Amino acid sequence: MPCGDGAHTLNWTAGVLRLPSHPDADAELVLAALGGEKAGCVRVAEAWERHTQDLTVLEIGPRGPADQIMVSWDNVPPDGEPGDIPHAGRGWVGMYGAATALGPMRIPARPGYGPQRRLPQAIAARLEQSRQRKTDLLRLLALGPAFSFRLAGHVAAANAERPTATNRPALRAALTARLAPIAEDWIGVYPDQVAGVLHDGKGWGSTELTGKGASTQLRFALPPGWLASVWACGLGLAARHLVVAVVRPGWPDAQVLALPAPGAEPVLLDVHGDVAGPGDCVSWAI
């Protein structure tokens, strides 16, 4: 990524975003607080930390390797400027489009709204918060699909540990959206024929294929943790088997629980991973 007058490399290893070119990022933050310039890599790392639990990441991030993120560093505005996320028509920017993902910002126009002496500060704070959020998301998307998958895994894991009435709808939508293209490759159903719910309790969940032809529907129930432990690891489909749980995690060898067909009993598979293709996509073979 661009940083200062050059280009630096970032990497993600064992769940941690690392800045090899900035071994003492904390010291750089202290200097920046005293009036120095904050490095671009450090700004990205800060944005990453701010959004590791943000469900918006699941709305605007990729559903699978076929989704292309049409955001580059040219779209990231200089500090202090708002910037815009490209429209969905130019590439993948989210399940619901940029407007829904980032949300409209309604600023009260009536002079008498709220305490008069506090109104300017409140508006300024909301404007700055909105600007920072958009710039953060643009920076994170500009890192490319490999980082987007890993960040989505962080978000899914954080929210799956604490499912609430607030985050369950977003987790269900994210689960369905990411299983749909996998199901298309698995058994040939169209994405709009896939309907899912979150599985609670013990076990991996369930799948059921109903109807025929245009009325075919794949119904499934999977735990919210599936997004982090299976999907984000590129394990959704292994040799025509739908992976529903990871029994023994590891790289490049792991053991998974997978379905040969909807409604079938899951089987244990030993799989071997390989990294190939755009975005450091992972493929797994039995």
N, C-alpha and C positions, 0 to 999 in steps of 0.2 A: 504494500500500500504506500501512497505518497506520504512522506513525513519530512518536514523541513524542506531542504533543497534536494533531497534524494528519495530513495524508495527503500522501505524496510520490510522484513519478513515477520509475520506473526505465525504462531502455531498453536494448535490445541492438542494437548497431550494429557491422557488420563483424567479428563474432566476439567482441566484448567487451561485458560487462555494465557499464553506466555508471550513476552516481548523480549526476544533475544538481543535486540539492539539497545534495550534500555534496562540494564541489569539493576539499576537503582532508581526505579520509577518513583518510589516514595520521596526520595530527595528532589526529584524533578518537580513533584507536586508542591513541595515546600517552596522551591524557587519561584514557581508559577504564582503561588499565593502572595509572594513578595513583589510581584510585578513582572516577572519573567514570562516568556512565551511557553505555553504548554504544548508539548509534542503531539503530533497527530496520532501516533500509536497509543499514547497515554489517554487521549480523548476517546479512542475506540474502546480501550479497556474499561474506562469509566462507564461508557454507554452499555457495554456488555454486562457489567455488574448491576446496573440500574434495571435491566430488563430480563434477568434470569428467571423471574417469576411472572413476567408480564404476558397475559394471555393474548394480547394483540399480536405477539410474535407468531402464534399458531394461526392467526387469521391471515396474515400477509405473507407468511413464509411458504415454501414449496410443499406440495403434497407428495411429490415423488421426483425421481431423476428426470422425468420428461418435462417438468415445469422449468421454464427458464426465467430467471430473475433479471428483468430489464432495468437494472439500476447499476450505474457505474460511479466512479469517483467524480466524474463530471457533474453528476446530479447532486453531490453533497455541497451545500452552500458554505461560503466562508462564515466563520463565527460571527454571530450577531445578525445574520440574515435568515429568513424563514425557510425558503426552499419548498419544493413540492415533490411528492412521490408521483412518478409517471402513471398515466391512466392504464387501467387493466388491458385496454385494447393493444397496447404496445408490448405486452408481455405479462408474465404472472406477477401480480402484486397482492393477491389475497383472495380468499374465498368469497368475501363480500365486497371487494373493491376498496380503494384507498379511503373513500369518504366515510364508509362505515367503520373501517378499521381504526381510523384516527379519530373519528367522531367530530360532529360539528361543534363549533365554539360559539355560543350565544352570549354576546356581551350586552348587558342592560343599557338601554339608551336613555331611559328617563332620568333626569337630573336628581329626582328625589328618591331613587332606588337605594335602599340601605342607608347606613350612616354617611352623611355627605362628606365628612372629613376623611373617611376611610375608602371611599369609592375609587379614587385614582390609584391608590396602592393595590387594591383588590384587582382592578382591571390589569394593571401592569404585571402583577404576579401571574395572572392567568395567561396573559399574552406570552410571557417568558416561559412558563411551563409548557404551553403548546408548542412554541418554537423549539425548545430544547428536545421535546419528545419527537417531533418530526425529524429534526437533525440527527438525533440518536438512531432512529429507525433507518434513515437513509444510510448512515455510516455502517450499520450492521448488515443491511442488504448488500451494500457495495462490496463486502468481504467475499461474497459469492456463495453458491449453494452448499459447499462443504461445511462452511461455518454456520450457515442457516440451519442445516440439519442438526448440528451439535447443539446450537442454542435452543432449538425447539425441544430437544431432548431434556435440556436443563429445565425449561419451563414446564414441560409435561410432568417431569419427576417431582418438581416442587409442588405443583397443584394436585397431583395424584396422591401425595402424602397427606393432604388436608382437603379432601373433597367437601365442598359446601354447597348450599342451595344457590350460591352466587356463581361459583365456577363450574358446576356440573353441566349446565347447558353448553358452555363454550367447549368443555372437554368432550362432550358427546358429539358436537358438530365437528370438532377437529378429528376425532376418532373415525367418524363416518367418512369424512372427506379424504382421509388418508387410506382407509381400507378400500374405498370404492375403486380406484385405479388398480390396486393389487388384485381385487376380485375379478376385474375385467381380464387380467392376464391369467388368473387362476382357472376360472370356469367359463369365461366369455360373456358374463352378464354386463349390461351397461351400468355406468356409475349411478344413474338415477333409479336403478332397480335394487340398490343396496340401502338397507335401513338398519340402524343399530341403536343399541342402548348400552349404558354402562352396567357392567356386571359387579354386583356387590357380594361379599361373602367368600367362601372357600372355593377352590377350583378355578379353572381357566375361563369358564363361561360356556357358551353354546353357539351353534350355527344351525340354520334350517333353510332349505331351499323349497319354496312353494310356487305353485302355478306353472303355466307353460307359455312358451312364446313371449309375446309382449307383456303378458301378465306375470311373468317370472319375477320373483323377489327373493333376494338373499337377506335373511334376517340373522342378526348376530348379537351376542352380548359378550363384551370383553371388558376386563378391568381397565380403568384409566391408565394404569401403569404400563399397559401394552405399548403406548406411544413412545415411552422412554426406553423400555427394555428390549423391544422388538423393532418397531418402525424406525426409530432414530439410529439404530445400528445397522440398517439396511437388511434386516432379517425377515421382512414381511413374507417373502416368497422364496423358498429354497427347493429347487428341483421339483417344481409343480406341486409343492406342499405348502399350505398356508400355515405359517408359524404362529402359534397362539401363546406360547410361553417359553422362557429360557430356563432350562433346568441347571445347566452348568455354564456360566458365562466365561468368556476367554477369547483371546486373539492369538493366532488365527484359527484356533480350534475351539468349538463350543458344542454343547449338547442342547437340543431343543425339543419341544413338544409340538407336533405339527399334524395337520389334517390332510389326508390324501383327497378327500371330497367332503362337501357339506353333509353334516349329520353323521359322518363316520367317527369311529373312535380314534382319538389322537395316538400317534406312535412316536417313540423316541428316535431321534436322528442325531448322528454325529456329523457335524458340518464343518467345512473348512472355508475360510474367507479369503477373498482376494480383492485388492483395490484396483479399479480400472475405470476408464471413461472420464467424461467431464465432471468436475466437482468432486473428485476423489470418491466416486460411487463405489459401494461395496457390493460384491456378489458372493453368494454362498452356494457351495455344492456339497452334496452328500458324500 
